[in-house]
Amino acid sequence: MTYDHNCPYVDSYHQYINRHAGQAALNLTTRAQEMFIETYHRSNTCPDTHDERGYPTTEWEEFVELTRD
């Protein structure tokens, strides 16, 4: 990962990797996840996972869908 900082996106990504370690199809999925994280971290900041009302942001919902089992 390019950005080394505490981030719920990266934490979720690592959990996904750990759940699927050793699977052949993992490479394409993990590359898509890395690109997603890189896109939202270009300014070295984490996008919010939830808004002020406690609802998930669009970015977080998309990422959760991407890392769904």
C-alpha positions in Angstrom: 0.0 0.0 0.0 1.2 3.5 -0.8 -0.2 5.1 2.3 0.8 3.8 5.7 -1.7 5.2 8.2 -4.6 4.0 10.3 -7.6 3.6 8.0 -10.8 1.6 8.2 -10.5 0.9 4.4 -7.1 -0.6 4.8 -8.1 -2.5 7.9 -11.1 -4.0 6.0 -8.9 -4.8 3.1 -6.4 -6.7 5.3 -9.2 -8.7 6.9 -10.4 -9.6 3.4 -6.9 -10.7 2.4 -6.6 -12.8 5.5 -10.0 -14.5 5.0 -9.0 -15.5 1.4 -5.3 -16.2 1.6 -4.2 -18.9 -0.8 -7.1 -18.6 -3.2 -6.0 -18.3 -6.9 -8.7 -15.8 -7.8 -7.6 -13.4 -5.1 -5.1 -11.5 -7.3 -7.7 -9.7 -9.5 -9.9 -8.9 -6.5 -7.1 -7.5 -4.4 -5.8 -5.4 -7.3 -9.3 -3.9 -7.6 -9.4 -3.2 -3.9 -5.9 -1.6 -4.0 -7.0 0.7 -6.8 -10.1 1.7 -4.9 -8.1 2.6 -1.8 -5.5 4.4 -3.9 -8.2 6.5 -5.6 -9.6 7.7 -2.4 -6.3 8.3 -0.6 -4.4 10.4 -3.2 -4.4 13.3 -0.8 -3.1 11.0 2.0 -6.4 11.3 3.9 -9.1 8.7 4.6 -12.6 9.3 3.3 -15.3 9.1 5.9 -17.0 5.8 6.4 -20.2 7.3 7.8 -21.8 10.8 7.6 -22.9 13.0 10.5 -26.2 11.1 10.8 -24.4 7.8 11.1 -25.3 6.5 7.7 -22.6 4.9 5.5 -21.0 7.0 2.9 -21.2 6.0 -0.8 -17.5 5.3 -0.7 -17.8 3.0 2.3 -20.8 1.2 0.8 -18.9 0.6 -2.4 -15.9 -0.7 -0.6 -17.9 -3.0 1.6 -19.6 -4.4 -1.5 -16.2 -4.9 -3.1 -14.9 -6.9 -0.1 -18.0 -8.9 0.5 -17.5 -12.7 0.7 
